[in-house]
């Protein structure tokens, strides 16, 4: 199965997973309340470690506009909590069970893979790995989706702080 891309319909994810804190959550239920930014990752992946603080920025910028950000971890709850703490992540991160049903449903071939999904299930934007230009496109698409002003997500300040514009996965 190929990785799903923008324009496709997200798979129906009518399953409930626990987040890293043990709270049961359903992606399908969250999606009914507004657009969802879904980031699927593995904590050992350097590109994932670089991408997730940018997803946190989107959560902080547009959460009040109805954006909901969810991580999907391919790691244990303990590793996921440690990852979230180190990266400063405050949005919920779901623990993907054995068999990786979400990664499989989306046809994930690399991490991180990020999707912006409308409540009706349409994938508005997708990106894989960490590249500055697609990260900024993700920021613009997210701002458009929640009817907010767009502000660059990756800036020169990120470069000055040592975040490279490309991180191989």
Residue, then its C-alpha position, 0 to 999 in steps of 0.5 A: x500500500x502506498x503512503x496516502x497523500x493530499x487529496x485522498x480520504x484518510x482511513x476511517x480510524x474508529x479505534x480508541x488508543x491510549x495516549x502516553x498518560x493512559x487517557x483513551x482517545x479516538x482519532x475519529x472522535x477528535x476529527x469531528x470537532x475540527x481539523x486534525x494535524x496527525x504526526x506519526x513518528x518513532x522517537x529514535x528518528x532524528x527527523x521526528x525529533x526535529x519535526x515535533x517541536x514545529x508541530x507544537x508551534x502549530x498547536x500553540x498558534x492555532x489550537x484556539x482556532x480549532x486545530x487539534x494536534x495528535x501525535x502517534x507514537x510507535x514507541x512504548x508509553x514510557x519512551x513516549x513520555x520521555x520524548x514529549x518531555x524532552x521536546x516540550x510537547x503538550x499535545x496528546x500523543x497516542x501509543x500505537x499498539x502492536x501491528x501499528x494499525x494507524x501507520x499501516x492504514x496510512x501506508x507509512x513508509x518513513x517517520x515522521x509522516x504528518x497529515x492535516x486532515x479535515x473533519x470530513x476525512x480529506x487529507x489537505x496536506x502531507x509531508x514526510x521527513x523534515x525539510x524546511x520548505x514543506x514545514x512552512x507549507x504545512x504551516x500555511x496550509x494549517x493557517x488556511x484550514x483554521x482561517x488564521x493569519x499565516x506566519x512562517x513556521x521555520x525561520x532564520x532564527x531556527x537556523x541560528x539556533x542550530x536546526x538545519x533546514x533538512x534532516x534525513x530520516 
